[in-house]
Amino acid sequence: MAFFDYVLQVPSYGWKDEKGDLVKPSTGQILREFFSRLNVVKDRRNWLSFFSWARVLLLMPFFFLFVFKFFSLWMLAAAFLYSMIIMGTHGTIWHHRYCTHGAYKFRNSFWRFFTKNLTVSVVPEEIYAISHHVHHLKSDQPGDPYNASAGFLYCFLADVNHQPIAKDLSEADYQRVTKLMEHTGVKGNTYQQYLKWGSYVNPGDAVINWIFNWSFWYLAFYLMGGHALACTLFGAAGFWAIGVRTFNYEGHGKGEDKQRPGVDYNNKDRSINQLWPGLVAGEWHNNHHLFPQSARSGFQPHQVDLAFYYIKLMRKLGAVSSYNDSKQVFYDRYYKPVKKEEQVH
């Protein structure tokens, strides 16, 4: 078996049946798997999934304070800007284009640390990055950790049910995980620590980084606008943390073929370019599946790409040493041939 066939922890219902077809678990099966994998009493190696969702739940009181105590049109505008644009764009910049695909390189570790902590931290790099490699190799096929064909809940709870790394990797395979993660700056466990905790990141390091990040941003927001702004933006971060879990279901057509000629040029899977995720987060998903290692996915003039604009600005400032840009290749290989064929007909 290839490494990416087994690097993720297989759910109890499996990826595929005896015929090789995608297993589409029932709602009950998905929920039982979810709560089982959050149970740290049963198995301490479930700690990372528990920690990830615990942070989401800890953000909910801030959201309710915003809604019931600090709500105003100004605060609503701030929440919209922070959740939809700032958090979304940062997710594309950091987790997607850097941690997973290495689409650009930082000049030094300071700028990497700076970019990592640009927003309130809610998504563990390990859970996102390793599973996203699998997603690209098995997109819309059995083994894709958020296969839209298996339904909304299958995707929504994928960070717990399908995305964590396997708990029984050999030392050689764990070193491959390490190589996929070492550029992120996340301090990794030794192999013996991995066997104990079932993760690349160590619990102690994860908690220390979380406390630092949240403390810094709450203080910063408080100094800018008191508890009202701090609670509003932390609540907005929680709103984004829930909403982002719906993206891959929508971004792959809800399991249906919703691609449009002249809009979606990659037909090897069901990824689609959507206007809203593209405008607010630079997530032109079909373009990204064409060129996953490109720091830009908004290739056409109307395809605003805020994530790429940040990367390009950081390049001009000297914080980013290099980046990949596949815009010209997209035009030469896909856009121009299609337009030429349309003119002929």
Residue pairs with C-beta under 8 A, 6 or more apart in sequence:
3 173
3 176
4 133
4 134
4 137
4 138
5 143
6 166
6 169
6 173
7 130
7 134
7 165
7 166
7 169
7 173
7 176
7 177
8 130
8 131
8 134
8 145
8 162
8 163
8 164
8 165
8 166
9 164
9 165
9 166
9 167
10 166
11 25
11 33
11 161
11 162
12 29
12 32
12 33
12 36
13 23
13 25
13 29
13 33
14 23
15 22
15 23
15 142
15 143
16 22
16 23
16 142
16 143
17 23
20 142
21 142
22 141
22 142
22 147
22 149
22 150
23 142
23 150
24 149
24 150
24 151
24 154
25 33
25 150
25 154
27 153
30 153
30 154
30 157
30 161
31 153
31 157
33 157
33 160
33 161
34 157
34 160
34 161
36 42
37 46
37 49
37 160
37 161
37 164
38 46
38 49
38 50
38 53
38 160
39 46
39 50
40 46
40 47
40 50
43 198
44 196
44 197
44 198
45 167
45 196
45 197
45 198
45 199
46 198
47 197
47 198
47 199
47 203
48 124
48 126
48 127
48 164
48 197
48 198
48 199
48 201
48 203
48 206
49 127
49 159
49 160
49 164
51 124
51 203
51 206
51 207
51 210
52 122
52 123
52 124
52 127
52 159
52 160
53 160
55 121
55 122
55 210
55 241
56 122
56 238
56 241
56 242
59 120
59 122
59 234
59 235
59 237
59 238
59 241
60 235
60 238
62 230
62 231
62 232
62 234
62 235
62 237
62 238
63 234
63 235
63 236
63 238
63 239
64 235
65 231
65 235
66 75
66 79
66 231
66 232
66 235
66 236
67 235
69 228
69 231
70 227
70 228
70 231
70 232
75 228
75 229
75 232
78 225
78 229
78 232
78 233
78 236
79 232
79 233
79 235
79 236
79 239
80 236
82 119
82 232
82 233
82 236
82 237
82 240
83 236
83 237
83 239
83 240
83 243
84 240
84 280
84 281
85 280
85 281
85 306
86 119
87 119
87 120
87 236
87 237
87 240
87 244
88 240
88 244
88 277
88 280
88 281
88 283
89 280
89 281
89 282
89 306
89 307
89 310
90 118
90 119
91 123
91 240
91 244
91 281
92 281
92 282
92 283
92 306
92 307
93 115
93 118
93 282
93 307
93 310
93 311
94 115
94 116
94 118
95 123
95 125
95 128
95 129
96 128
96 132
96 283
96 288
96 307
97 103
97 104
97 295
97 307
97 311
98 104
98 115
98 184
99 125
99 128
99 129
99 181
99 184
100 128
100 129
100 132
100 133
101 292
101 293
102 183
102 293
103 293
103 294
103 295
103 311
103 323
103 324
104 295
104 311
104 315
104 320
104 322
104 323
104 324
105 320
105 321
105 322
105 323
106 112
106 115
106 319
106 320
106 321
107 318
107 319
107 320
107 321
109 185
111 314
111 319
111 320
112 184
112 185
113 185
114 319
115 314
115 319
116 184
116 185
117 212
117 213
117 216
119 217
119 237
120 213
120 214
120 217
120 233
120 234
120 237
121 209
121 210
121 213
121 214
122 237
122 238
122 240
122 241
123 159
123 241
123 244
124 201
124 206
125 181
125 184
125 186
125 201
126 165
126 181
126 186
126 199
126 200
126 201
127 159
127 163
127 164
128 163
129 180
129 181
129 184
130 163
130 165
130 177
130 180
130 181
130 200
131 145
131 158
131 162
131 163
131 164
133 180
134 143
134 144
134 145
135 144
135 145
135 146
135 248
136 289
136 292
138 144
139 252
139 268
139 269
139 270
139 271
139 289
140 147
140 148
140 149
140 252
140 269
140 270
141 147
145 158
145 162
145 163
146 154
146 155
146 158
146 162
146 163
146 248
146 249
147 154
147 155
147 252
147 255
148 154
148 155
148 248
148 249
148 251
148 252
148 253
148 254
148 255
148 270
149 255
150 255
151 249
151 255
152 246
152 249
152 254
154 161
154 162
155 245
155 246
155 248
155 249
156 245
156 246
156 249
157 245
158 245
158 248
159 245
164 198
164 199
165 177
165 198
165 199
165 200
167 198
169 177
169 194
171 191
174 191
174 194
175 191
177 200
178 188
178 200
181 188
181 200
182 188
186 200
186 201
186 205
187 201
187 202
187 205
188 200
188 201
188 202
189 197
189 199
189 200
189 201
189 202
193 202
194 200
197 203
214 234
217 233
217 234
218 230
218 234
221 229
221 230
221 233
221 234
222 229
222 230
247 277
247 283
249 255
250 274
250 277
251 271
251 272
251 274
251 277
251 283
251 285
252 269
252 270
252 271
252 272
252 285
253 259
253 270
253 271
253 272
255 270
256 270
257 270
258 270
258 272
259 267
259 270
259 271
259 272
259 286
260 272
261 338
262 338
262 342
263 272
263 273
263 286
264 271
264 272
264 273
264 286
265 286
265 287
265 290
265 330
265 334
265 335
265 338
266 286
266 287
266 289
266 290
268 289
269 289
271 285
271 286
271 288
271 289
272 285
272 286
273 284
273 285
273 286
273 287
273 303
274 283
274 284
274 285
277 283
277 284
277 285
278 284
278 298
278 303
278 304
278 305
279 304
280 306
281 306
281 307
282 297
282 298
282 304
282 305
282 306
282 307
282 308
282 309
283 297
283 307
284 297
284 298
284 299
284 303
284 305
285 297
287 297
287 298
287 299
287 303
287 330
288 294
288 297
290 326
290 330
290 334
291 297
291 326
291 329
291 330
293 324
293 326
294 324
294 325
294 326
294 327
295 307
295 308
295 311
295 312
295 323
295 324
295 325
296 305
296 308
296 311
296 325
296 326
296 327
297 303
297 305
297 307
297 308
298 304
298 305
298 308
299 326
299 327
299 330
299 331
299 335
300 335
308 325
311 320
311 323
312 323
314 320
315 321
315 322
315 323
